[in-house]
Amino acid sequence: MIAPVFSAFLGVFSFAILFHAPRRSYLACALCGAVAWASYLLAESLGLFLATTLAAIVLTLLSRMLSVAMKMPSTVFIVTGIFPLVPGAGIYHTAY
């Protein structure tokens, strides 16, 4: 389980750079994505819908806490952190 979570961390870190998130938020964005993906993997046995829903709730709560702590909009963390949960290139084109 460590390798997929680390891959999600690196992927979200890259998306944070690609979407020009503030530099000081790169690690926090990557942490959001890694935690969301770990939550998904832990809840995967409950089914696709429930696992994705629970991971999105965890991501939202973590994004809100980080936005208060770092004094940034939570959108910075949610938009980058959701990428491991949404498959395909459609979300990339939507966000771009």
Secondary structure, 3 states (H helix, E strand, C coil): CHHHHHHHHHHHHHHHHHCCCCHHHHHHHHHHHHHHHHHHHHHHHHCHHHHHHHHHHHHHHHHHHHHHHHCCCCHHHHHHHCHHHCCCCHHHHHHC
